[in-house]
């Protein structure tokens, strides 16, 4: 199978194979991804992504199927002839500023949460659509990024459910589009295409597309098209394990897998989300700002002509004094692109701490702050859902970062099992494989296969004054 896995910082196409005791994945193409600022707008280069994806599918050699997952919430609009109306805009663009507050005047937060179960992020699809409401008249259909790419491959328009659940236009309990809500806020419900389940066959390659690629008319399979949904499929949890997961990449998605949405007042107040997972599961989690802050820090230094070597900096950071300064990595200030070292220094001063004095100390501050946010969020998730957590599975690119894994174990006070790094691509492959006939009846079977076949590394907690660091951050003096 070809698994197309598109992250906000890079995209990759992997060739995956599945057998009774076999799960392999090989990267056949990787390409940089990110925002393109043109005029005052931050866009995605969606045609560039499509071109890279096609080249990757070709490079994958003979495959039986294609599946696509990507980051969530962003979309393209099609007119009634199926043509793309404008370039998709990046979720970090500022166009949604203030939209959330406008919506809350029409639909109170409590009611919005009752319907959608979604955390408030300024870039939820709902707010993005409303930021360009005047243009929606020309549009017939809204397609989320993986659905848009699949549409170009197959000609079939639809909305895969796990990603649809991130739009804040999806009814978390009914499992349908929240058309009543869309109408109330002024979004034409015709934009919302028919829903499809992960595991459904979307269609086959269009004849001209297959010919261009010199490929047979392969099936394109809907996987958990939200990358986080696919990543959580590949969390190697054992049977009956009380696990939390951290899907650690550009973002860190920190939470629990539940059987039903948790929509109580406390979950609303803590801004926890209920995103739809594969096989009807719910991902009860919060977005933690993630390795984005580190990548953007390195970019800032490089742009200034001071290129940075991440492995060397991480090694130095590991020797730096622990928890010397911590910031609230989830603060809104860290969302848009820009000078992260300056923002970190400001955040330290604002909380009465001495800002990092070197680049290694800055890196240490980011990693400490991330681990601290993981601690806070894992604890909150467990408390809100009335669960205990005995192990934290850390998957995604962050699993490669030994310092981060070690500090996460220390901060959370439970063992961290790190890996697989390519969880999203593996989840993509596993769901495709099931559709194409592999004997993987349920998530437990998929996870058992991941556990048996993928390299994992355990980190045991060794302490540290994390409660004190949390207290310093909140200015409370008690961090319990
Ligand atoms: C992770 C992710 C998150 C989503 C964010 C923006 O890659 O998909 O789950 O909140 O990107 O789409």
Boltz pocket constraint, residues with backbone or C-beta under 6 A from the ligand:
constraints:
  - pocket:
      binder: B
      contacts: [[A, 6], [A, 7], [A, 8], [A, 70], [A, 71], [A, 72], [A, 73], [A, 74], [A, 91], [A, 226], [A, 227], [A, 228], [A, 249], [A, 250], [A, 251], [A, 253], [A, 287]]
      max_distance: 6.0
